[in-house]
Structure formats: C-alpha cells, structure tokens
Amino acid sequence: MTISSQCRGPRRALIVTGEASGDLHGANLIKAAQYLDPELTFCGVGGEKMAAAGCDILIPSSELSVMGLVEVVRHLPRIWRVFQQLKQFLFSSQPPDVVVLIDSPDFNLRLAKQAKKAGIPVLYYVSPQVWAWRKGRVKGISEVVDRLAAIFPFEPDCYRGYPIDVRYVGHPLLDEAGASADVETIRQRYQLQKSGPTIGLFPGSRQNELTYSFPTIVETAAKLADCYPGANFVVPLAPGVTEEQLRPELDKAGVPAVFVRDSIYDTAAVCDVVLCVSGTVTLQVALAETPMAILYKAAPVTYAIGKHLVSVEFIGLPNIVAGKSVIREFIQDEANAQALFDELHRILSDDTYHQTMKKNLAEVRHRMGEPGCSGRVAEMAIELSCEHAQQRRIHGST
C-alpha cells in the first residue's frame, strides 16, 4: 500500500473491543498498521496484547467482557460509564480520525452511532453475526458503519443492497496460526509425562463461562482421569484468568492439571483431544487440527431467550465454516459430564473417528481463505483516517 502524500502527518484511531479474541485481532491490526503507516497511532479499549502492540489503553477490555442477557444487566452501570467516557472522547477538541470497532456489537454499534453524529468514520472489524441471529440489524448497521471488514466469505451477501462498503478480508486467525515448535519440544516445555494421552481443558475467559461451564469441564476431566490414569491435563490461562481461580476445583476432583499461559496453537498442538467452550478458541483449535468437543452453557434465562433468537444450525465456528457437523456440540442440558466423557473417550480410543475429525478440520482451515487479513484491515483503517484528516484540513482552512 502506498500512502498518499496528502495524508502525511500524525493521525489517531480509537479502537474498541471487549473480547479476548478481539484483543488478539486488534493487536495484529495495530502491528500491520504501524508497518504500513507509522503516523497512525491507536488508543482505546483493549487488553494486554493490544497494549504490547503499542495501543494506549484508555480502558481495559475486561470492563466490557460480559456475555449473556442476565450478566449484561448486572453490569450495566459499569458498561454505561465506559460508554460515556468514549462518547466524551468522540466529541472532544481532539477527536480520533477513525473509529475501529471489533466485535462486541451490542456496545460497539451504539458507539458507532455516536461516532457518526460526531462526523468520524467507522470501520467495523468482525461483522456482527447477522447471519446467525437478529438479521434485522443489517439496516441499522449500514446507517452507522462506513466500512465493514467481513471475515467469512458468506457475510458480504448479508449486506447486499445496503449503503455500506463491505469487504471480505479473510480470517484474522490465519495470520498467526501455527505452533512455535515441534510437539516434543512443547511437551518438554510443559513437563508432560508420556504415560498417557494429553487432554486439553479450555475453559474460556468470561466470568459466565467460568461460572456455568467450568464445573462441567472439571467433572468430565475427573471421569477421564479415572479412565486414563496416566493422562496429562493441560489448561491454558486466558488473559484475566489465574491459576488460583481454577486449580482448587481441579485439585478437589483429583485432576492433575498443568496450567500454561502460552500460544493457544502450541497448547492445542500438544493435545490429543480438547474440551473447549464455544467461541473463537474453537477455530484456533481447528487450525491446529486437534480433535475436540464443544460445550456451551449459560444462565437459564439467557439460554431460554437466546434459543428463540438464533437461526443457525450450529454454534461451533468450525461447523459453521464447514457447513456441516464436523465437531460435536453439547449445549446447555446436553453438556453434561457423562455425554462429554463419552465423546472424548471415543475420540481417544477410536482411531478412525479421530482421523476423520482431523481430516475435516483440515478442510475447515482450507475454507477459511488466505492469510493477510490484518494487513487488509489496516489498509482500510488507514484509508478512512486519511480521508477524514484531509476533510478536517480542508474545513480548517476555509
């Protein structure tokens, strides 16, 4: 990308995400943008990865990391304070030149409306899942978002006929997928034994996941420990989650776990099978081609409302990408320890089943497109910031 000479000069982007996955995508976007145009700087709502990439963190993303209707209502005062802080920034004497919003649609689309009122262009990265639920949002999104970076090839069709610039950019995970070393080296790093299978327990990062899913994960792990006395259990710690939060329950259940704060691809690569919560992590495990089972549990009220709104056959992203069931999903009451144990035991003991799943996951990776997503989104952010900066100079000189 060649930066126009008319666009020289410092510019600033406000970037906002409330998810651990958004922190990762935001960090890669910031790195790509700095390479293409060092004069565009970033500030906003993010986590450790975005901070390490050079973002000035105004508010930690943990302030917005809430999922589920019941959980959101409980934290509304905190979320409202964050919204007001960002709104004030948009209407300040030194507002940003572009707003980059990553996922978290319930919060970010409201912020996009304020940015629109302030005359600041909005780039939305990771489209709200209108293909899954609340399809009526498309009209509202097109009214407040200038450009949308779609990460799945079927998403642009959802916006056809609406006044919004939607570009398919590929999936951001492809920019960073892959283990850092061979499996044996990673095993030694984690100090794993060779006496049994290695089982990954991926509990997620949100409080509601730890509240509703983690106890079932522990109960399932206890059954696996009884069946495979020499098994290794590896638990990756997401940002904001500590070993002290998780270890007591596993110790009480007699599950000898190794806790790691490492690349999710390294952790997945060393596992023979993974039990993980629904979300972006399922695609990361899929890219490592590690067989898995997916569980999803929520507050009863949240689930009761949500199941009437969702219009897709699958909740697991690997299945959505594949267009068919390649990984078994266990949802709410079906996500019980016995059912999950049966599935994981089958993956570990049935080689044909295991290899078929690995083959299907390789196809998922193929369907996700080509690497380079972060650079393509960075170009969109730079373009919008340049356009806004030029307009501001024109208006300032008249």
N, C-alpha and C positions, 0 to 999 in steps of 0.2 A: 504493500500500500504506500502511495506517495502522498504526503501531507501537503495540502495547498499552502503556498507562501502567504496567502491572505489569512491563514489560520495560525500563524506563528504567535506565540505568547502564551502565558500561563492560563489554564482553564481548570475548572474543578467539577468533579462529578460527585453527586450524592448517591451512594449505593446502599440498598437496604435488603436484608434478609433475616429471617427468624429461624432458619433451619440449619442443622449441622451440614447437610448436603449443600445448602446454599452458600455457606461459608467456604466450602471447598471450591465450588464453581466460581464464586466471587474472587477468591484468591488467584485462581488460574486466569480469570479475565483481567484482573489488575496487572499481573505479570506480563500478559500479552500486550496490554495497552501501553505499559511502560516501555516495552521494547519498540513498539511502533511509533509512540509519541510521548516522550518523557515529560512534555509540558502539561499533559493532562494528569492531574492528581485526584486521589479519591479520599472521601471521608464518608462516615455514615454508621450504619448498624451492622455489626458483623462479629466474628469470633476470632479465635487465635490464628487461624490460617490467613484470614484477610489482614490481620494486624501484621503478621510476619511478612506479608507481600507488600506492605507499605501503606496500608489504609489507615487513616486517622480515625480510630474508633470513637465515635461520639457517644454511642450507647451499645452495651454488649447485646449480642443477638439473643442471649438467654432471656432477656426481658420480654421477647416476643415468642419464645419457643413453647407454645401451648397448642395442644391439638384436642379437638372434641368440643361439642357444644357446652357440656356441663363445665369442663375445665376452663374454657374461654370466659364464660360468665363469671366464674370465681375470680379471675384475674383481670377483669375489665378495668378497674381503677388504674392499675399499673400500665396496661396497654394504652389507655387514654392519655396518660401523662407522656408516654413516648410519642404518641401521635401529635400532641400539642407542641412538643419540643421540635419535631421535624417540620411541622407546619410553620412555626415561627422562623425557622431557618429559610424556608422557601420564600417567605415574604420579607426577609431581612434586607439590609442595604447591600449585602454581598452574597446574593443567592448563587446556587450552583448553575453551571451551564447546561447540565443534563442530569436527569434522574434515572438511575438504573435500578430496577426493581427485580428481585429474584424470588420467584415462588411466593409463598405466604399470601395468597390472593385476597383473603378477607381483609387483611390490614393494608396491603400494598395498593389495591385498587382504590381504596378510599384516599390514600396518599396521592395516587396518580391524579385524582380529581382535583386536589388542591394544587398540584404542580401545574395542571392545565390552567387553572384560574390565575396562577402566578406567571403564566406565559413561558414555562420551562418545558422543553421537550422531554418525553418519557420513552425510555426503552424498557420493555418488559422481557425478561430472560427466564425461560422455563414457563411456558404457557400455562395459565390456569387450566385444569383438566376438564374443559367444557365438553370434551368427547365422553367423559365418564358421568358427569352429573351437572345439573343446573346449566343446561345448554342455552337457556335464555340470557345468560351473562354476556354472550358474544356482542350484542348490540351495545351494552354498556361499556364493555372493554374497548370497543372500537372508537367510542366517543372520548376516552381519556388517555389512550395509549397511542403514541405516534408510530412506533415500530415494535414489532414483536419477533423475538428470536425463538423459533419453534425447534424443539429437539427431537421430535418424532416426525417421520415423513408424511403421516396422515393428518397432521394438525393444520397445515395451511388451508385445506379444504373446508375446515370448520368456519373459517372467516371469509370465505369467498362471497363477494357481493357487498362487503362492508368496507367503509373508508379507512382502512388500516393497512400499513405496509408490513406484511408477514413474510419472513424469510426462513426457510429451513436451513439450519446451521449444522445439523448432525448432533450427536450426543456428547456432552462435555466429559463424560467418564472415559471416553476413548482417548482423550489427551493424556491421561495419566495411568491407564490400566497397565498392569504387569507387575510381577514380583521383582524385588530388587536383587534377589539372589536365587540360587538353586534351592530346592526343597530341603536338602540335607543341611545346608548352611543355616537356613531359617530354623530347622529343628534344633540344631545345636545352640542357636541364639536363645531359643525359648527353653532350652534344657529339657526337652521332651524325651520320654522313655520310648523304647522300641518294642515294648511288650504287648502293645495292643493298638487299636485304632485311635486316630486323633479326631476328636469331635469338637466342632466349634459351637459355642453358645453366644449368639449375637443379640443382646437384649435391647439395643437401641439407646437413645439419648433422652427422649422426652420423659417427663415425670409420669405421664399416664401409661407409657409403655412399661416403666419400672413397676408401676402400681398394679396393672392388670395382667401383663404378660410374663413378667419375670418369675413370679411364683410358679406358674405352669412350666416354664423353662427349667426351673430348679427341680420340680417334681419329675419331669421327664428325664433329666440328667441322672437323677438318683436311680431310676429304673435301668438306665443304660449302664451305670456304674456297677449295678448288681449283675447285669448280663455280661459285661466286658470288664472283668476285674483289673486288667492291665491298661485300660483306656486312658488316654490323655484328654483332658478337657481344657480348651483354650477360650478365654473370654476377652475380647477386645474392648477397651475402655474408650467410649466416645468422649468428645470434649464435654466437660462439665460433669462427667460421671467419675466417681472414685472407687478404688478397690474397697475402701472401707464401707461403702454403701452396699456392695454386692457380696463380699466374702462371707459375712455371718450366716446368711441363708444357705449358701452352698456348703459351708463347713457343717452346719447343723444337719444337712441332708446327707453328709458323708461323700460329697463330691470333691475330689482333689483337683482344684482348678488352678491353671496358670493364667495370670492376668497380664495383658500386654497393652501398651499404648504405642501402636506401630501402624505401618501401612496396612489398610484393610486387605489389600491384594496379597501381601506377604502372609497375613493371618489365614486368609481363605485358601491360599495355595498349599499350605502345610496340612490342611484338614482333609480327612477322608469324607466327611459329611458335615453340614452346617444346619443348625436350627436357628432361624432368624425371624425377627419381626418384619412385618411388611414395610416397604419403603425403598428408598434409593439403594440401601445396602444390598437388597436382593439382586439388583443389576450388577453391583460390584462383585458379588459372589459369582454371578453368572458369567461375568467376564473372565473370572479365574477358572471357569468351567468346573466348579466344585459342586457336586450334587447337594441338594438341600431340601428342607421342608420349611414352609412359610406359615407363621401364625399371626393372627390379628385378634386382639381383644380390646374392648373399650367399655366405658361406663354403660350400663344397661340402657339408660335414656338416650345417650349419644348413638348407640348402635340401633336402637328401635327407630329413631328418626332417620338416621343415615341410610338404612337399608331400603327405605322407600324413595330416596332421592337418587341413589346410584343406579346408572343404567348400563353398566358394563358387566360382562360375564365373569371377568376375573378382577382380583385386586392386586395380584402379584405382577410387578412390571415385566419380568421375563415372559410370563404368559401373555400379557398384553402385546408385547413386541412380537412374540411368536405367532399370535393369533390363534393359539390353541393351548391346551394344558400340557406343559412340559414339566411343571413342578406342582406338587400337590399343595393346596391351600387349606388351612384349618382355621375357621372363622368362628369367633365367639364360643358358643357351647361345644362346637365340634373340636375346638382347640383344647382338648383335654390330654392329660399325660399319657393315658393308655394309647390313644389314637396316634399321638405323635411318636411315642416309642415304637409302635408297630411299623410306622413308615420309615423311621431312621434305621431300625433293625433290618428292614427289608433292603434298604439301600446298601447297608454294610455287608449283608450276607448273600444277596442275590447279584452275582456279577453281571448277568445280562441286563438286569434292571438298572444297575449302576452305570454301565457303559452306554446304554440307550439314553439315559439322562445327560451324560456328558456330551454325547453327540448332538442332542437337541440344544444344549447350552451353547455349543459351538455355532449352531445355526442362528441363535439369538444374537451372538456377537456379530455375525455377518450382516444381519438385518439392521444393525444399529448405525451402519454407514461408515464414513471415513473420519480419521482424526482431523484436528484443526478447528474444532468448534470454538474454542476460547479466542483464537485469533480472529475468526469471522465476527464474533460478537463484539470484540474490542474495536474492530473497524466500524461497526455500527455506532458504538458509543462515541468514538472519535468524530465521525461524520456529524452526528447530531450536535455535539459540543461545538464544533467548528461553525456550523450553520447558526447556532444561537449566538455565539461570540461575535460573528460578523454582523448579525442583525443588531446586536446591542451597540456595536461601534457605530453603525450607520445611524441609529436613533440618537446616539450620544453626540453625534457631530451635527445634527440638524437642530 
